[in-house]
Amino acid sequence: MVHNLTKIRVIYADTDAMGIVYHTNYIKWFEVGRNELMRQLGILYAEIEKQGYNLPLTRVNCHYLLPARYDQILVIETQIDYIKRASIKFNNNIWDEHRKNLLVEGYTVHACTNAEGKIRRIPQIILDPLSKYNIKGE
């Protein structure tokens, strides 16, 4: 299965007064991982949008296991779980730097819409690069 690993460093602005990462930042890092995975596959969001498509978030799940802290290096692991007719699901794990401790696990589901917000099939600009990994839309 195709996946991406992206490293980030926790900055002070990502933490609360106790130096622990504020919970919504993990959702932001899911997006970082998703963008880097798509880029790795040769799929650029800017190109998707130029063709008149958007991938709005329709569902997010985040299970917090261990806290991340200021100045810690984290690894965002992202992979595609499935592609359906008009949606795509990404699984995410956020690890410590050496991938010994899983800090957060979750997923995001995105619909495919046109510029007017109407549901559309996942376009070929997304499906074609994934076909070499045997990932196909339903």
C-alpha positions in Angstrom: 0.0 0.0 0.0 1.3 3.4 -0.9 2.0 5.7 2.1 3.9 8.9 2.9 6.0 9.8 5.9 6.4 13.5 6.7 8.4 14.9 9.6 7.4 18.1 11.4 8.7 19.9 14.5 6.2 21.1 17.1 6.5 24.9 17.4 5.5 26.8 20.5 2.4 28.2 18.8 1.1 24.6 18.5 1.0 24.1 22.2 -1.1 25.1 25.2 0.2 26.7 28.4 1.6 23.3 29.6 3.7 22.9 26.4 1.4 20.1 25.1 0.1 20.2 21.6 -3.3 21.6 21.3 -5.7 18.9 20.1 -6.9 20.6 16.8 -3.3 20.8 15.5 -3.4 17.1 14.8 -6.2 17.6 12.3 -4.1 20.3 10.6 -1.2 17.8 10.5 -3.5 15.2 8.9 -3.9 17.8 6.1 -0.1 18.2 5.8 0.3 14.4 5.5 -2.5 14.2 3.0 -1.1 17.0 0.8 2.4 15.4 0.9 1.0 12.0 0.0 -0.9 13.5 -3.0 2.2 15.4 -4.1 4.3 12.2 -3.8 1.8 10.5 -6.2 2.0 13.4 -8.6 -1.5 14.7 -7.7 -1.5 18.5 -7.0 -4.5 20.1 -5.3 -4.0 23.2 -7.4 -4.4 21.1 -10.6 -7.5 19.4 -9.2 -9.0 22.8 -8.5 -8.0 24.1 -12.0 -10.1 21.3 -13.4 -13.1 22.4 -11.4 -13.0 19.9 -8.5 -12.7 20.2 -4.7 -12.2 17.6 -2.0 -14.1 19.1 1.0 -13.8 17.3 4.4 -16.9 15.4 5.3 -15.7 13.3 8.2 -12.8 13.3 10.6 -11.8 11.0 13.4 -8.9 11.5 15.8 -8.0 9.2 18.6 -5.5 10.8 21.0 -3.2 8.2 22.6 -0.1 10.1 23.9 0.6 13.9 24.0 3.2 15.6 21.8 5.2 18.4 23.2 7.0 21.6 22.2 10.1 21.1 20.0 9.4 17.4 19.5 9.9 15.9 16.0 6.8 14.0 14.8 6.3 11.7 11.9 2.9 12.0 10.1 2.1 8.7 8.3 -0.6 8.9 5.7 -2.1 6.4 3.4 -5.2 6.0 1.3 -7.8 3.6 2.8 -10.3 3.7 -0.1 -11.6 5.5 -3.0 -15.3 5.2 -3.7 -17.3 6.7 -6.6 -17.3 10.2 -5.1 -15.2 10.0 -1.9 -11.7 9.2 -0.7 -10.6 8.2 2.8 -7.1 8.8 4.2 -5.8 7.0 7.3 -3.3 8.9 9.5 -0.9 8.0 12.3 1.2 10.5 14.1 4.3 9.0 15.7 7.3 10.2 17.7 10.4 10.8 15.7 11.6 7.2 15.8 8.2 5.7 15.3 8.3 3.9 18.6 5.3 5.6 20.1 2.0 6.1 18.3 0.6 9.4 19.6 -2.5 9.9 17.5 -4.4 7.8 15.0 -7.3 8.9 12.8 -8.8 9.4 9.4 -10.4 11.9 7.1 -13.0 11.4 4.5 -13.4 13.8 1.6 -16.2 14.1 -0.9 -15.5 15.1 -4.5 -17.5 18.2 -5.6 -17.5 20.6 -8.5 -17.0 24.4 -8.0 -20.7 24.7 -7.2 -20.5 22.1 -4.4 -22.3 19.4 -6.3 -21.1 15.8 -5.7 -19.0 14.4 -8.6 -17.2 11.2 -9.4 -13.5 11.2 -8.4 -11.8 12.6 -11.6 -9.1 10.8 -13.7 -6.5 13.4 -12.5 -6.7 11.5 -9.2 -7.5 8.0 -10.4 -4.8 7.7 -13.1 -1.7 8.2 -10.8 -3.2 5.7 -8.3 -3.8 3.0 -10.9 -0.1 2.0 -10.8 -0.6 1.1 -7.1 -3.7 -0.9 -7.8 -5.8 1.6 -6.1 -9.0 2.1 -8.0 -12.3 3.9 -7.4 -15.4 1.8 -6.9 
